[in-house]
Amino acid sequence: MRIVFMGTPEFSVPVLKALVAAGHEIAAVYCQPPRPAGRGKKDRPTPVHAAAEALGLKVRHPLSLKSPEAQADFAALKADVAVVVAYGLLLPQAVLDAPTHGCLNIHASLLPRWRGAAPIHRAIMAGDTQTGICIMQMEAGLDTGPVLLRQATDIGAEETTAQLHDRLSPMGAALIVEALDRLDRLTPEAQPVDGVTYAHKIDKAEARIDWSAPASEVDRKIRGLSPFPGAWCLYGGERLKLLSSRLASGSGLPGEVLNDHLTVACGDGAVEILGLQKAGKAAQDRAVFLRGTPLKAGERLE
């Protein structure tokens, strides 16, 4: 098929590569524009931009698709279908209608649960035991379109957003290739009205750990916000990012370190911290961190 691919972050790259490997013609790749990054604040192309150029594909990165000119440029590609995954721009109706078979979105949740911007983070933070991938026919509403294919997967008890992200991305790539192969035989299923939830964009203000919360909530926040923006607390007045954890036994004052291997008391129960990062430093596993910063039982995290 002749495809317009629309995606931006690392999550989208395996999908683009899978479409090329499956023999589809990529008419153009749309992604977000390069933006300043790194210490030098030089413009850096997005992961999809870099991958597309390496594959020799035409790249477009408009700031908006609202103008008649941008919409005419898109329509002129005469695509059979557009494949959209974490693109980052709203698609006007003219864009949705331009390809012969419309626009298909790869969404990292089991719709209608977790429509919106941060479905992986929110699934872990909410304590969901299962998530998955949906291939959805896009329409004007936010992730409201009918679903063509879905595949579920269990969420591990110690899984972080980064780990789940890395499992869901190739799942999405395989599922969209299957959907395109069977497109004329698939029956779109309307999403049920019941069970709708919204995965609102992560706000950095929600990342601070409240040690008086139950251990299950603290553990889910640490794993759900890892690696970005990263749940954090204070130790000795300095910010400490917590990157991985698991539930543990023990009790004490909220934030109290209970032993020499970083079990920390919560409002109810305790969590064991497995990965950490000091401000301006590289991430470390617990053993390496404790060699440099020997937190002892009785000390407090705030």
C-alpha positions, -999 to +999 in steps of 0.1 A: +000+000+000+010+036-005+013+050+031+019+083+048+036+076+081+030+101+110+050+097+142+077+114+163+092+096+193+113+065+197+080+045+202+071+051+166+104+040+150+098+002+150+065+008+134+081+028+105+108+001+100+081-027+101+061-010+074+092-006+052+102-043+058+067-054+049+071-039+015+048-009+018+056+023-001+061+052+022+050+083+003+062+106+031+070+107+068+055+134+089+070+142+123+075+170+148+102+196+138+137+194+152+140+212+185+169+224+207+183+196+228+215+187+247+240+210+264+246+231+232+208+235+227+213+228+190+183+216+169+180+179+171+159+158+147+133+136+163+139+098+164+114+093+136+131+120+115+165+104+120+152+069+112+133+081+081+164+099+067+185+067+073+159+048+053+161+074+025+125+085+030+110+119+024+105+138+057+080+166+064+077+184+097+051+212+095+043+231+126+006+227+119-017+209+095-045+235+097-036+256+067-051+249+032-016+247+019-005+220+044-037+200+037-033+203+000+003+190+002-009+161+023-037+152-001-014+154-031+005+124-018-025+103-028-020+078+000-040+046+004-038+051+041-020+071+068-005+053+098-003+075+129+015+067+161+024+093+187+026+120+161+019+150+184-004+171+161-041+171+158-053+160+124-080+182+108-109+165+091-095+173+057-064+153+066-084+124+081-104+122+049-076+125+024-062+089+022-084+063+005-088+042+036-085+071+061-060+073+090-052+044+113-038+051+147-017+027+169-028+034+205-010+019+235-040+009+256-071-012+254-096+014+243-118+029+256-096+028+287-068+054+286-077+076+257-052+105+254-016+114+257+000+092+284-017+057+283+013+037+294+021+059+324-015+061+335-021+023+333+009+016+356+000+044+380-036+032+382-025-003+391-039-019+359-029-055+355-033-055+317-029-032+288-023-036+251-024-022+216-054-010+196-054-003+158-081+024+156-098+042+126-092+078+134-120+104+136-124+139+150-127+129+186-098+121+209-091+084+204-129+078+200-128+059+166-138+023+160-111-004+167-100-027+139-076-050+159-065-052+196-039-073+214-037-075+252-006-080+274-002-083+312+017-056+331+045-070+353+044-064+390+077-046+388+075-032+353+083+004+346+069+027+319+101+024+300+100-014+301+063-016+291+070+010+263+097-012+249+073-042+248+043-023+233+062-006+205+071-038+186+036-052+194+021-022+177+045-026+147+034-062+142-003-054+147-004-026+121+013-048+095-014-075+102-042-049+100-030-036+066-027-071+053-063-078+063-077-043+059-105-053+035-116-081+058-116-063+091-148-050+107-144-018+127-160-022+162-173+009+179-158+016+213-182+009+242-196+038+261-188+022+295-152+022+307-139+054+291-109+069+310-085+097+299-047+095+302-040+131+308-005+144+300+019+139+328+024+170+349+058+174+366+040+187+396+025+153+403+059+136+404+069+142+440+065+112+463+042+115+492+056+089+517+024+091+537+005+074+508+001+036+508+031+016+496+011+003+466+005+039+454+041+050+459+054+019+441+030+025+411+041+062+409+078+054+409+074+028+382+048+047+362+069+079+360+101+061+351+122+073+334+103+106+326+096+128+343+108+106+372+092+104+407+114+122+432+119+129+468+145+149+489+174+135+508+196+159+527+179+187+509+189+174+474+165+160+449+167+122+444+149+107+414+135+072+420+135+050+389+124+015+400+109-002+430+089-031+444+066-037+473+083-048+505+074-058+541+080-034+569+066-004+587+078+029+602+074+066+599+066+077+563+099+081+545+119+063+571+147+040+557+141+006+574+173-013+565+206-012+546+191-021+513+167+009+508+134-004+521+114+028+528+083+030+550+051+045+536+018+054+551+008+018+549+035-008+541+069-002+525+087-001+491+121-013+482+140+012+459+159-006+432+171+023+409+179+059+417+195+090+402+210+121+418+205+155+401+231+159+373+243+123+377+237+091+357+211+066+369+224+039+392+211+006+406+207+004+443+240-014+451+261+012+432+242+041+447+246+028+483+283+024+478+286+061+472+257+072+495+253+047+523+218+054+535+213+038+569+183+026+588+166+054+606+174+081+581+145+099+564+135+106+528+113+136+524 
